[in-house]
Amino acid sequence: MLRRFLIPMTLATVAALSAPAMAERAYSAEEERNKAIVLDFYEQGLNRKDFAAASKYLGTYIQHNPNAEDGPEGFRKFIEFLKAKYPQSHSEVTKVLVDGDFVILRVHALREPGTRGSAIVDIFRLKDGKIEEHWDSVQPIPEQSANTNGMF
């Protein structure tokens, strides 16, 4: 009889103790600042295509995307490319994760309205309130998926 109650009680206790570990942790003040910097940088640079507004957040800006140049000048050239070739492009940040100096964005990027776009993971490393490094991984959104989970 005791066994019928002991197993469910043990499982309930384990679940209750595990719940805080599964929840997102609170960010430190510095992490919140880093998050705000990257989100504003993204909005100003990628969506508004305003290099002057976005550039105040750039430090050295080491670029790890092999298709983009290093430094603030490389980012300026990318913004000019977007303005000229994809003036209506827009990126929606769907998830933000922060770990110390790193800010990771999950993004749905549309170069042209009416297209499926791409799923992007952008990783930024900050130092003293400036974006020092950038990595990204881009995956085109296919017409059909092998599952129903979605990409965002």
Secondary structure, DSSP 8 states (H G I E B T S, - for coil): -HHHHHHHHHHHHHHHHHHHHHS-----HHHHHHHHHHHHHHIIIIIS--HHHHHTTEEEEEE--TTS-SHHHHHHHHHHHHHHH-TT-EEEEEEEEEETTEEEEEEEEESSTTS--EEEEEEEEEETTEEEEEEEEEEE--SS-SSSS---
